Amino acid sequence: MSSGANGKKALTVKSIAAKKDRVVISFSNGEILNCSVDAYTEFRLYANKEISSAEFKKLKEYATNDDFYSKALSMISSRPHSEMEIRQKFIELKADAESRNKIVARLKQNGLLDDKQFAVDYAEELSEYKHEGKHLILKRLKDKGIDENILNKLQFPLKNEKNNALSWMESLNKRYAKSPNSKKYQQVKLALREKGFEPEAIEYALAKGYEDNPECEDRDKLKKDLKYALDKYEKKYEGYALRSHLFVCLARKGYDYDDINNALEDI
């Protein structure tokens, strides 16, 4: 076996076997390299070819980075990713900093990684299909590592915000159906805020969803619930005991204490 320019013995390619989209290469030092077709053709390997130790090291690095890139392509094909998500994944895969930088640079060069476009598309998806508000969408993008300069340039038309907020009203009203209307109003308002909507969009949705006065509706509902409770307890209790049971029953339904006491005065 000959020696390389640095005095180290060169390695010889002992055998090459193709297996589907992979190439298995055996070397004279006993190492076996399972690499992609790209890595194999890049180094123009063939049986009995001699390569230096330095070339062998480059081949292994190239093969490893090529495998990492294939994993990155698989990730991108399943769904769009931000640059931070790609980097985090390859930290988990034990790729060193240099390899991570090469993967990211290669993806960008091929037009497959663009945080600006990712932010626009992701924000549009969350707004159009999940009906989320501006502030929640921005938080999700920030969690994915999107730069503040990109976030500041995103557009959230108020008309869309209002319509999205309004689209939540039916499901939120069902969620808090057992609450008195005045309490439900506050619960829905808080829920819309948690969905990330602007105050103006929230007020629009509440105005549309509660065109009638919630307090008036509450008084009517309180009277009905009081009558139901009275029918239930007046045969068993009277005086203070009856009043206590009625108060507890109505309080559990979420009515304001003052409203309950006012209603009980009529008994």
N, C-alpha and C positions, 0 to 999 in steps of 0.2 A: 504494500500500500504506500502511495506517495505522501509527501508532506506538503503542507501549505506554505505560503510565504512567511507565516509567523512561526514556522517550525513544528506546528502541531500536525498530526496525521490527518489526512482527509478522510471523509466517510464515503462509503460506496453504497449506492442504491442496490439492494439485494433482490427485491421483488416489488412488483406493482400489481394490485388487484382492484378492479372496479366493482363497487357494490352500490347499485342504484345511483344516487346522486353524490356518492362519496368515493374517495380513492384511498385505499389502505397501502401505505408504503413502508417496507421493512428496510432497515439500514444495517450496515456491518457492525455497528456498535451495540446491536441488539434492540434498539428502540424501534417502535412501530408508531407511525403517524397516521391518524385517521383524519383526512382533511377534505375540504371541498374541491370540486373540479377546478374552480377558479385558482385556488392556491396551487394545485398541481400544475396547471398550464402556465401560471405566472413564472414558475421556476424551471419550466421546460425539463422536467425530470424524465429519465428513462432508465431501464435496467443497466446496471454496471457503471452508471455515471458517477463520477467522483465529485464531491462538493466539500468545501472547507468547513471547519467547525463554525466559522463566522457565518457562512452561508446557511448552514444547518440551523443556527440560532435564529437567523432572519426568517427562515422558512417556518419554524415553529411559532414565532411571533405573528407572522402573517396569517398562518392557519388559525391561530387562536382569535385574532381580531376579526378574521373572516367569519368564524363561527359566531362571535358576538354580534356581528353585523346581521347575520341571518336571523338571530333571535330578535334583534331590533326591528327588522322588516316584518317578522311575524307579529310583533306587538303593534306596529303601525297599521298592519292590514286588519287587525281585529277591531281597532278603534283609534281615533286620533289621540296623540299624546303631547304633553308639553315637554319642553327640554328638561325641566326638573324631574319629571316622572321617568324619563329615559335614564337620566343619570342615577336616580335612586335605585332603579331596577338593576343596573349594572354594578352598583355598589353591593347589592344583595348577591349578585353573581360573582363577587370577588374580583371584578375587573379593576386593574389599577387606574390611577388618574390619567396616565397617558393614553391607555386604551379607551377610556371613557371619552376623552377629548376627541380621539380619532373617530369614534363611532358617531358622535354628535356632529362633527365637521362633515363627515361623509353623508350623513342624512340631510344636512342643510344643503350641501353641494348638489344633491340629487332632488332638491325641492320637496323633501319628505318631512321636514321639521321646520316649523315656522310659528313661533309663539304668537305673533301678531294675528295671523290668519286663524290659528287655533282659538284665540280669545274671541274673535268675531263669531266664528262658527258655534263655539260652545255657548256663548251668551245667547245667541239666536235660538239654539236648541232648547235651553232652559226656559227662555221666555215663551217661545211658541208652543212647545209641547208639554212642559211641566208648569207653565204659568207662574213662574217665580218672579219676584220683584228684583229691582235693580240692586239693592244693597246685599241681598243674599247671593245673587249671581256674582257680584264683585268679590265677595268673601270667598266663594268657591274657587274663583280664578286665582285669587291671591294665594290660597292654600296650595294651588298647583304651581306656584312659583312664577306667575306672570308678573312682569315688571310694572311698576306703578305708572310709568309713562304710557304704556300700552293701555292700561285700565282707564286712565284719564281721557283717552280718546274714544272710548266706546260710547255708542249712542243708545239711549233708552227713551224713545218717544213717549211722552206723557199719555197719549191716547192708548198706547199698548199697555202701559202700566195700569191705567184705569180699567180697561177691559179684563186684564188678567186678575186684578183684585176682585172685580165683580164676579168673575167665574168661580171664585172660591166661596161665595156667599151661601149657595145651596148646601154644600157639604159641611160648612162650618155651622150653619143653622141646625142641621141634623145632629152634629156632634154635641151641640149644647141645647138640644131640644127641651130638656127637662128643666133648664134654668129659667127663672123669670126673665121677661124680655129686657128689662133694664140691665140685669146682670149679664144676660146673653150678649147684649150690645157691647159691653166692655170686654167680654171674653173674645168675641169675634174681632174687635178692634186690635186687641193684643195679638191674636193669631195672625192677622194680616201684617202687623208690624214685624212679627217673627219671620214672615214669608219675604220680608225685605222690601216692602212697598213704601213709596214716598208718602208723606202725610196727605198730600192733595189727592192721591189715588185712593187712599184709605177712606177719606171723607166722602169721596164720590161713591164708592162701593156701599158704604153705610147708608148714605142718603137714598140710594136706589133700593137697597135691601130693606130699609125701615122707613118707608114713606109715611106710615102712621106713627103717632107718638108712642114710643115704647112704654112710657110711664102710665099712660091711659090704659093701654093693653094690659099692663101688669096689674093695675087695680081691678080690672074685670076678671083676670085670671085668679087673682088672690081671693076675690069673692067666691068664685066657683070652688077653689080648693078649700076655703074655709067652710063652705056649706057641706062639702064631701066629708071633711074631718068632723064637723059637728054631728052629722048623721051617724058617724062611726062611734063617737065617744059619748054623746049626751045620754045614752041609755045606761052607761056604766058609771059616769062621773057627773058631779055638779059643783057649782061654786068655784073655789080656787083650783081644785084638782082638775076640773074640766078645762079651765082657762090655761093651766100649765100644759096639759096634754095638747091642746090646740096650738099653743105658742111653739112648742117643740116640733110638732108636726110641720108647721108652716116654715119654721126656721130651717129645717132640714131641706126644704125645697128651694132655699136660697133667697127667700124674701127678706127685705130690709126690716130690722127690728121695729123701727118707728112705724112703718106701714102696717106691720102685724098688730101692734098695740092699738093703732087707730081703727083697724078693722074689728078688733075684739071689743072696742068700746060700744059697738052697736048691738052686742049680744046681751 
